Amino acid sequence: LMEISLARIDAVMAIPPLTVKSPVSDFTQFDISFEQVSFRYENQTEWALKDVSFHVPVRSFTALVGPSGSGKTTLTRLISRFADVQQGTIRIGETDIQQVEPATLMQAISVVFQDVYLFDDTVRNNIRMAKPNATDADVQAAAQAANCHDFISRLPQGYDTQIGEIGSALSGGERQRISIARAILKDAPIVLLDVPTSALDAESDVAVQAAIGQLVFNKTVIVIAHRLSTIVAADHILVLEKGQVVERGAHLELLQQQGLYAKMWHSQQQSQGWKVA
């Protein structure tokens, strides 16, 4: 088992870092633009995204919707430069993200995805990893904004409680709120969200949604939407299918188009009335 683990570590360490194009630049604004972007994963023939273009204005709320496998998560990962596109350009402000040092790019983006990564450390250190020089007061303020101060205070050692491997000592909703507290503490101008709450109980759902409200205030936000009822107030909604943007607009505009979005909306509305006899 140890040999297998070491082999996997060696394989990861052997991956060459993404290059930074010259001239190296910094960000002056935090709107996001995709310009004819196409991307496919290694050893795949099908495009995960094909000729995608759109603009996310600064301090706006943009939702991504579409069937599973339509390219929503791939799109958000490309903004973080987890991989480079084969065609097209992604810009933050006027700057190609490939011309920015990785550390600078990461400072500009807070990410809260559905897979929450917590470490076998204290609650305090799990939150503080977003901003290592943060004071205890800063950490507590972020926890309060994320609606997790109360449950942290009930833990055996409060903020100094060890939360176990991947946060195993916490519930799913508690882990989500810790990750949101971490993002609030970071206070980056761009926020990428993929936080499904369908598996949470009603109380945790309300707490997580309230925490998200604190996180996204006055930010440039892109959210992967699972329940369309949570994004009816979005400034822009992009509907993806098979790696392409097939519809775009606000909620009421998309309903009037009677396309894929309207079909998904009516399907979700009908499912709310289902009952098990």
C-alpha positions as CSV (number, residue, x, y, z in Angstrom):
1,L,0.0,0.0,0.0
2,M,2.9,2.4,0.8
3,E,4.5,1.7,-2.5
4,I,1.3,2.4,-4.3
5,S,0.9,5.7,-2.4
6,L,4.5,6.7,-3.1
7,A,4.0,5.9,-6.8
8,R,0.9,8.2,-6.9
9,I,2.8,11.0,-5.2
10,D,5.7,10.6,-7.7
11,A,3.3,10.8,-10.6
12,V,1.7,14.0,-9.2
13,M,5.1,15.6,-8.6
14,A,6.2,14.8,-12.1
15,I,3.5,16.9,-13.7
16,P,5.1,20.0,-15.0
17,P,3.8,23.3,-13.7
18,L,1.7,25.5,-16.0
19,T,3.8,28.1,-17.7
20,V,3.3,31.9,-17.2
21,K,3.3,33.8,-20.5
22,S,5.2,37.0,-21.0
23,P,4.8,39.8,-20.2
24,V,3.8,38.8,-16.6
25,S,0.9,41.0,-15.5
26,D,-1.4,41.7,-12.6
27,F,-5.1,42.3,-12.3
28,T,-6.6,45.8,-12.4
29,Q,-10.3,44.8,-12.5
30,F,-12.2,41.7,-11.6
31,D,-14.8,41.1,-14.3
32,I,-14.4,37.7,-16.2
33,S,-14.4,37.1,-19.9
34,F,-14.4,33.8,-21.9
35,E,-13.4,34.4,-25.5
36,Q,-14.1,31.4,-27.8
37,V,-12.8,29.0,-25.2
38,S,-12.6,25.3,-26.1
39,F,-11.2,22.6,-23.7
40,R,-10.9,18.9,-23.6
41,Y,-9.4,16.6,-21.0
42,E,-6.2,14.6,-21.6
43,N,-6.8,11.5,-23.7
44,Q,-10.3,12.6,-24.5
45,T,-11.6,13.1,-28.0
46,E,-14.8,15.0,-27.0
47,W,-14.7,18.6,-26.1
48,A,-15.7,19.4,-22.5
49,L,-16.3,23.0,-23.6
50,K,-16.6,24.1,-27.2
51,D,-16.3,27.7,-28.5
52,V,-17.7,29.3,-25.2
53,S,-17.9,33.1,-25.0
54,F,-19.5,35.2,-22.3
55,H,-18.7,38.2,-20.0
56,V,-19.3,38.4,-16.2
57,P,-19.4,42.0,-15.1
58,V,-17.6,43.0,-11.9
59,R,-19.7,42.6,-8.7
60,S,-22.4,40.7,-10.5
61,F,-24.1,37.3,-9.8
62,T,-23.9,34.8,-12.7
63,A,-25.4,31.3,-12.5
64,L,-24.4,28.2,-14.5
65,V,-27.2,25.6,-15.1
66,G,-27.5,22.6,-17.3
67,P,-27.6,18.8,-17.3
68,S,-24.9,16.7,-15.6
69,G,-21.8,16.6,-17.7
70,S,-22.7,19.9,-19.6
71,G,-19.4,21.6,-18.6
72,K,-20.4,23.7,-15.6
73,T,-17.7,22.5,-13.2
74,T,-15.0,22.4,-16.0
75,L,-15.8,26.1,-16.7
76,T,-15.2,27.1,-13.1
77,R,-12.0,25.1,-12.8
78,L,-10.6,26.7,-15.9
79,I,-11.1,30.2,-14.2
80,S,-8.9,28.9,-11.4
81,R,-6.4,27.6,-14.0
82,F,-6.5,24.0,-12.8
83,A,-5.8,23.4,-16.5
84,D,-5.1,25.5,-19.6
85,V,-7.5,25.8,-22.5
86,Q,-6.6,24.4,-25.9
87,Q,-8.3,27.3,-27.8
88,G,-9.4,30.8,-26.8
89,T,-8.6,33.1,-23.9
90,I,-9.9,33.6,-20.4
91,R,-9.4,37.1,-19.0
92,I,-9.9,38.7,-15.6
93,G,-10.3,42.3,-16.3
94,E,-8.1,42.9,-19.4
95,T,-5.5,40.4,-18.3
96,D,-5.1,36.9,-19.8
97,I,-5.0,34.6,-16.7
98,Q,-2.0,32.8,-18.4
99,Q,0.0,35.9,-17.9
100,V,-0.5,36.0,-14.1
101,E,1.6,34.2,-11.5
102,P,-0.4,31.3,-10.0
103,A,-0.1,32.8,-6.5
104,T,-1.6,36.1,-7.7
105,L,-4.4,34.3,-9.4
106,M,-5.3,32.3,-6.3
107,Q,-5.3,35.5,-4.2
108,A,-8.1,36.8,-6.5
109,I,-10.4,33.8,-6.2
110,S,-12.3,32.1,-3.4
111,V,-13.6,28.7,-4.2
112,V,-16.3,26.7,-2.4
113,F,-17.0,23.5,-4.2
114,Q,-19.3,20.6,-3.1
115,D,-16.3,18.5,-2.2
116,V,-15.1,20.2,1.0
117,Y,-11.5,19.6,1.9
118,L,-10.8,20.0,5.6
119,F,-7.6,18.8,7.3
120,D,-7.0,16.8,10.5
121,D,-6.3,19.9,12.5
122,T,-8.1,22.4,14.6
123,V,-11.2,24.3,13.5
124,R,-9.2,27.5,13.9
125,N,-6.4,26.4,11.6
126,N,-8.8,25.0,9.0
127,I,-10.3,28.5,8.7
128,R,-7.1,30.4,9.1
129,M,-5.4,28.5,6.1
130,A,-7.1,31.1,3.8
131,K,-5.2,33.9,5.5
132,P,-2.3,32.6,7.6
133,N,-1.6,36.0,9.2
134,A,-5.2,36.4,10.4
135,T,-5.8,37.0,14.1
136,D,-8.0,34.9,16.3
137,A,-10.5,37.7,16.3
138,D,-10.5,37.7,12.4
139,V,-11.1,33.9,12.4
140,Q,-14.0,34.2,14.9
141,A,-15.5,37.1,12.9
142,A,-15.5,35.0,9.7
143,A,-17.0,32.0,11.6
144,Q,-19.8,34.3,12.9
145,A,-20.5,35.6,9.4
146,A,-20.7,32.0,8.1
147,N,-23.1,30.9,10.8
148,C,-20.8,28.4,12.4
149,H,-19.6,30.2,15.6
150,D,-22.4,28.7,17.7
151,F,-21.7,25.0,16.8
152,I,-18.0,25.6,17.1
153,S,-18.5,27.0,20.6
154,R,-20.3,23.7,21.5
155,L,-17.4,21.5,20.4
156,P,-15.3,20.0,23.3
157,Q,-12.3,22.5,22.8
158,G,-14.2,25.1,20.8
159,Y,-12.0,26.5,18.0
160,D,-9.1,24.3,19.2
161,T,-11.1,21.1,18.6
162,Q,-9.4,18.6,16.2
163,I,-11.9,17.8,13.5
164,G,-10.4,14.6,12.1
165,E,-9.5,13.4,8.7
166,I,-11.5,15.4,6.0
167,G,-13.5,16.9,8.9
168,S,-15.0,13.6,9.9
169,A,-16.0,14.9,13.3
170,L,-18.4,17.4,11.7
171,S,-21.7,17.0,9.8
172,G,-22.0,17.8,6.1
173,G,-23.6,21.2,6.8
174,E,-21.0,22.1,9.4
175,R,-18.2,21.3,6.9
176,Q,-19.8,23.4,4.3
177,R,-20.0,26.4,6.7
178,I,-16.4,26.0,7.7
179,S,-15.3,26.1,4.1
180,I,-17.5,29.3,3.6
181,A,-15.9,30.8,6.7
182,R,-12.5,30.2,5.2
183,A,-13.6,31.9,2.0
184,I,-15.1,34.9,3.9
185,L,-11.8,35.3,5.8
186,K,-9.8,35.3,2.4
187,D,-12.1,38.1,1.1
188,A,-11.1,37.6,-2.5
189,P,-12.9,39.7,-5.2
190,I,-14.1,36.7,-7.2
191,V,-16.1,33.9,-5.7
192,L,-16.8,30.5,-7.4
193,L,-19.5,28.4,-5.8
194,D,-20.8,24.9,-6.2
195,V,-22.6,24.1,-3.0
196,P,-25.6,21.7,-3.4
197,T,-27.7,21.6,-0.3
198,S,-30.3,19.0,-1.3
199,A,-28.6,16.4,1.0
200,L,-28.8,18.8,4.1
201,D,-31.6,19.0,6.6
202,A,-33.8,22.1,6.5
203,E,-32.0,23.8,9.4
204,S,-28.5,23.3,7.8
205,D,-29.8,24.3,4.4
206,V,-31.0,27.7,5.8
207,A,-27.7,28.2,7.7
208,V,-25.6,27.4,4.6
209,Q,-27.7,29.7,2.4
210,A,-27.3,32.6,4.9
211,A,-23.6,32.0,5.0
212,I,-23.4,32.1,1.2
213,G,-25.2,35.5,1.4
214,Q,-22.5,36.9,3.6
215,L,-19.7,35.5,1.3
216,V,-20.9,36.8,-2.0
217,F,-21.8,40.4,-1.0
218,N,-20.1,42.9,-3.3
219,K,-18.1,40.2,-5.2
220,T,-18.0,38.9,-8.7
221,V,-19.8,35.6,-8.3
222,I,-20.2,32.6,-10.5
223,V,-22.4,29.8,-9.0
224,I,-23.2,26.3,-10.3
225,A,-26.9,26.1,-9.6
226,H,-28.6,22.8,-8.7
227,R,-31.9,24.1,-7.6
228,L,-33.1,26.8,-10.0
229,S,-35.3,28.4,-7.3
230,T,-32.1,29.6,-5.6
231,I,-30.9,31.7,-8.6
232,V,-34.1,33.4,-9.8
233,A,-32.6,36.8,-8.8
234,A,-29.3,36.2,-10.7
235,D,-28.1,39.0,-12.9
236,H,-27.2,36.5,-15.6
237,I,-28.0,32.8,-16.2
238,L,-25.9,30.7,-18.6
239,V,-27.5,27.4,-19.7
240,L,-24.9,24.8,-20.8
241,E,-25.5,21.7,-22.8
242,K,-22.8,19.4,-24.2
243,G,-20.1,21.9,-23.5
244,Q,-21.8,24.9,-25.2
245,V,-23.8,27.9,-24.0
246,V,-27.2,27.3,-25.5
247,E,-29.2,30.0,-23.7
248,R,-28.5,33.1,-21.7
249,G,-30.5,35.7,-19.9
250,A,-32.3,36.5,-16.7
251,H,-34.8,34.1,-15.2
252,L,-38.0,35.5,-16.7
253,E,-36.3,36.0,-20.1
254,L,-35.3,32.3,-20.2
255,L,-38.8,31.1,-19.1
256,Q,-40.2,33.1,-22.0
257,Q,-37.8,31.4,-24.5
258,Q,-39.5,28.0,-23.7
259,G,-36.2,26.2,-24.1
260,L,-34.0,24.0,-22.0
261,Y,-34.1,26.3,-18.9
262,A,-37.9,26.5,-19.0
263,K,-38.1,22.7,-19.2
264,M,-35.7,22.3,-16.3
265,W,-37.6,24.9,-14.2
266,H,-41.0,23.2,-14.8
267,S,-39.6,19.8,-14.0
268,Q,-38.2,21.0,-10.7
269,Q,-41.4,22.8,-9.8
270,Q,-43.4,19.6,-10.5
271,S,-41.0,17.4,-8.4
272,Q,-41.6,19.6,-5.3
273,G,-45.2,18.2,-5.2
274,W,-44.2,14.6,-5.3
275,K,-45.2,12.5,-2.3
276,V,-44.5,8.9,-1.3
277,A,-47.8,7.1,-0.8
